[in-house]
């Protein structure tokens, strides 16, 4: 249940694009065609599926305060958390380089269409954000970290695929001149973000069970009952 909750929450509720607006450069630049959006989205899923669990291992067994205790008690006091950014970015850059080599080898057309934005995945804030969110949310296991990386990548994939499909259709629409290009794209992105916010009730509904109304009883002592009866008789 924990894996399923994290999966849907990362895709719909905590979507990298619509909830935190990370990775907007690639989202806006490579979303003019569905074909290129699919290629970039698949590359992001692959990179995040590998880098997030790898960075979880680095953070758990190397970077955290006391993470080096497995080397011996004399290393238990070491804290290398100040190296988190460097280590995370190094892992991401390595995986992006691997993806670039594979795409160039097996799909030259996609490699040419993605252009400079494929190597720029290394500095895509959505990729780094996935590892940093994994660290700040203190994900407990490498399996959950892998789940979070894949689901966050799928969330980015759905976002860029949706906006690419809409932008292809908008070409044949009568958009006001002042809003053509990025103007209408920003408006659509905002509306889509509002739509994704509605998924916030998916995992919260039904948490609170209806409790039967409780009737509060007031216990009155014998002396108070006698005093109340005497006061009643006096009034009568």
C-alpha positions as CSV (number, residue, x, y, z in Angstrom):
1,X,0.0,0.0,0.0
2,X,2.9,2.4,0.8
3,X,4.4,1.8,-2.7
4,X,1.0,2.4,-4.4
5,X,0.3,5.5,-2.4
6,X,3.8,6.9,-3.2
7,X,3.4,6.0,-6.9
8,X,0.1,7.9,-7.5
9,X,1.1,10.8,-5.2
10,X,4.3,11.4,-7.1
11,X,2.6,11.3,-10.5
12,X,-0.6,13.3,-9.8
13,X,-0.3,15.2,-6.5
14,X,3.4,16.1,-6.2
15,X,4.0,16.3,-10.0
16,X,7.4,17.8,-10.7
17,X,6.0,20.3,-13.3
18,X,2.6,21.2,-12.0
19,X,3.2,21.1,-8.2
20,X,6.7,22.5,-7.9
21,X,7.3,23.9,-11.5
22,X,10.7,22.2,-11.9
23,X,12.1,21.4,-15.3
24,X,10.2,24.2,-17.0
25,X,13.0,24.9,-19.5
26,X,12.9,21.5,-21.1
27,X,9.1,21.4,-20.6
28,X,8.6,24.5,-22.7
29,X,11.3,24.1,-25.2
30,X,10.8,20.4,-26.2
31,X,7.1,20.3,-26.1
32,X,6.3,21.6,-29.6
33,X,6.0,18.1,-31.0
34,X,4.6,14.9,-29.4
35,X,7.4,12.8,-30.9
36,X,10.2,14.8,-29.3
37,X,8.2,15.1,-26.0
38,X,7.9,11.3,-25.8
39,X,11.7,10.9,-26.4
40,X,12.6,13.4,-23.7
41,X,10.0,12.1,-21.3
42,X,11.3,8.5,-21.7
43,X,14.9,9.7,-21.1
44,X,13.8,11.5,-17.9
45,X,12.1,8.4,-16.6
46,X,15.2,6.3,-17.3
47,X,17.6,8.9,-15.6
48,X,15.4,9.3,-12.6
49,X,14.8,5.6,-12.2
50,X,18.5,5.1,-11.9
51,X,19.8,8.3,-10.2
52,X,17.2,8.5,-7.3
53,X,17.9,5.0,-5.9
54,X,21.7,5.5,-6.5
55,X,21.6,8.8,-4.6
56,X,19.6,7.1,-1.9
57,X,22.4,4.6,-1.4
58,X,25.0,7.4,-1.4
59,X,23.0,9.4,1.1
60,X,22.3,6.5,3.4
61,X,25.7,4.8,3.5
62,X,28.0,7.7,2.8
63,X,26.7,11.2,3.2
64,X,24.4,11.2,6.3
65,X,25.6,12.1,9.7
66,X,26.8,8.8,11.1
67,X,26.4,7.0,7.8
68,X,30.0,5.7,7.8
69,X,29.4,3.7,11.0
70,X,29.5,0.6,8.9
71,X,33.3,1.2,8.4
72,X,33.9,1.2,12.1
73,X,33.0,3.1,15.3
74,X,35.8,5.6,14.7
75,X,33.9,6.8,11.6
76,X,30.5,7.1,13.2
77,X,30.9,10.8,13.9
78,X,31.7,11.8,10.3
79,X,29.1,14.0,8.5
80,X,29.6,14.3,4.7
81,X,26.2,15.8,4.0
82,X,27.8,19.0,2.7
83,X,28.9,16.9,-0.4
84,X,25.3,16.0,-1.3
85,X,24.9,18.4,-4.2
86,X,28.3,17.4,-5.7
87,X,27.6,13.7,-5.4
88,X,24.0,13.9,-6.7
89,X,25.0,16.0,-9.7
90,X,27.9,13.7,-10.5
91,X,25.6,10.7,-10.5
92,X,23.1,12.5,-12.7
93,X,25.7,13.7,-15.1
94,X,27.0,10.2,-15.5
95,X,23.6,8.7,-16.2
96,X,22.7,11.5,-18.7
97,X,25.9,10.9,-20.6
98,X,25.0,7.2,-20.8
99,X,21.5,8.1,-22.1
100,X,23.0,10.5,-24.7
101,X,25.3,7.8,-26.0
102,X,22.5,5.2,-26.3
103,X,20.1,7.7,-28.0
104,X,22.7,8.8,-30.5
105,X,23.5,5.2,-31.3
106,X,20.0,3.7,-31.7
107,X,17.9,6.8,-32.6
108,X,19.9,9.5,-34.5
109,X,16.7,11.2,-35.6
110,X,15.5,11.6,-32.0
111,X,19.0,12.7,-30.9
112,X,19.0,15.5,-33.6
113,X,15.5,16.6,-32.7
114,X,16.3,16.9,-29.0
115,X,19.5,18.8,-29.7
116,X,21.1,20.6,-26.8
117,X,18.3,19.7,-24.4
118,X,19.3,16.1,-24.2
119,X,22.7,16.8,-22.5
120,X,21.0,19.6,-20.5
121,X,19.0,16.9,-18.7
122,X,22.1,16.9,-16.4
123,X,21.2,20.3,-15.2
124,X,17.5,19.8,-15.3
125,X,16.2,20.9,-11.9
126,X,13.5,18.2,-12.0
127,X,16.1,15.5,-12.0
128,X,18.1,17.0,-9.2
129,X,14.8,17.9,-7.4
130,X,13.9,14.2,-7.4
131,X,17.0,13.3,-5.4
132,X,16.7,16.3,-3.1
133,X,13.1,15.5,-2.3
134,X,14.0,11.9,-1.7
135,X,16.5,13.1,0.8
136,X,14.3,15.7,2.5
137,X,11.3,13.3,2.8
138,X,13.5,10.6,4.3
139,X,12.4,7.8,2.1
140,X,13.0,4.6,4.1
141,X,14.2,2.0,1.6
142,X,15.9,1.7,-1.8
143,X,12.7,0.1,-3.2
144,X,10.7,3.2,-2.3
145,X,13.4,5.4,-3.7
146,X,13.2,3.5,-7.0
147,X,9.4,3.8,-6.9
148,X,9.7,7.5,-6.3
149,X,12.2,8.0,-9.1
150,X,10.1,6.1,-11.7
151,X,6.8,7.7,-10.6
152,X,8.3,11.2,-10.6
153,X,9.7,10.6,-14.1
154,X,6.3,9.4,-15.3
155,X,4.7,12.5,-13.9
156,X,7.2,14.6,-15.9
157,X,6.5,12.4,-19.0
158,X,2.7,12.9,-18.7
159,X,3.1,16.7,-18.2
160,X,5.3,17.2,-21.3
161,X,3.3,14.8,-23.4
162,X,0.0,16.6,-22.5
163,X,1.3,20.1,-23.3
164,X,2.9,18.8,-26.5
165,X,-0.4,17.4,-27.7
166,X,-2.2,20.6,-26.8
167,X,0.4,22.8,-28.6
168,X,0.1,20.7,-31.7
169,X,-3.7,21.3,-31.8
170,X,-3.3,25.0,-30.9
171,X,-1.6,25.6,-34.2
172,X,-5.0,25.3,-35.9
173,X,-6.8,27.5,-33.3
174,X,-7.6,31.2,-33.5
175,X,-5.3,32.3,-30.6
176,X,-5.1,36.1,-30.0
177,X,-1.8,37.5,-31.5
178,X,-0.7,38.7,-28.1
179,X,-0.9,35.2,-26.6
180,X,0.6,33.2,-29.3
181,X,3.7,31.2,-28.5
182,X,4.7,31.0,-24.9
183,X,1.9,33.2,-23.7
184,X,-0.9,30.7,-24.3
185,X,1.5,27.9,-23.2
186,X,1.9,29.5,-19.8
187,X,-1.9,29.9,-19.4
188,X,-2.5,26.3,-20.4
189,X,0.2,25.1,-18.0
190,X,-1.4,27.1,-15.1
191,X,-4.8,25.6,-15.9
192,X,-3.3,22.1,-16.0
193,X,-1.7,22.7,-12.7
194,X,-5.0,23.7,-11.2
195,X,-6.5,20.5,-12.7
196,X,-3.8,18.3,-11.2
197,X,-4.4,20.0,-7.8
198,X,-7.8,18.3,-7.8
199,X,-6.1,14.9,-7.4
200,X,-5.1,16.0,-3.9
201,X,-8.2,14.4,-2.5
202,X,-7.4,11.0,-3.9
203,X,-5.4,9.9,-0.8
204,X,-7.2,11.9,1.8
205,X,-10.9,10.9,1.3
206,X,-12.2,8.5,3.8
207,X,-9.5,8.9,6.4
208,X,-11.8,10.2,9.0
209,X,-14.6,7.9,10.0
210,X,-17.9,9.3,11.1
211,X,-18.1,9.0,14.9
212,X,-21.5,8.5,16.5
213,X,-22.8,11.4,18.4
214,X,-22.0,11.1,22.0
215,X,-24.5,12.3,24.6
216,X,-22.8,13.9,27.5
217,X,-24.3,13.0,30.8
218,X,-24.1,15.3,33.8
219,X,-23.8,13.6,37.2
220,X,-25.6,15.5,40.0
221,X,-25.0,14.7,43.6
222,X,-27.8,14.1,46.1
223,X,-27.2,17.4,47.8
224,X,-27.5,19.3,44.5
225,X,-30.7,17.4,43.7
226,X,-32.2,18.4,47.0
227,X,-31.2,22.0,46.6
228,X,-32.7,22.1,43.1
229,X,-36.0,20.6,44.3
230,X,-36.2,23.2,47.2
231,X,-35.5,26.0,44.8
232,X,-38.2,24.7,42.5
233,X,-40.8,24.6,45.3
234,X,-39.9,28.1,46.4
235,X,-40.5,29.4,42.9
236,X,-43.8,27.6,42.7
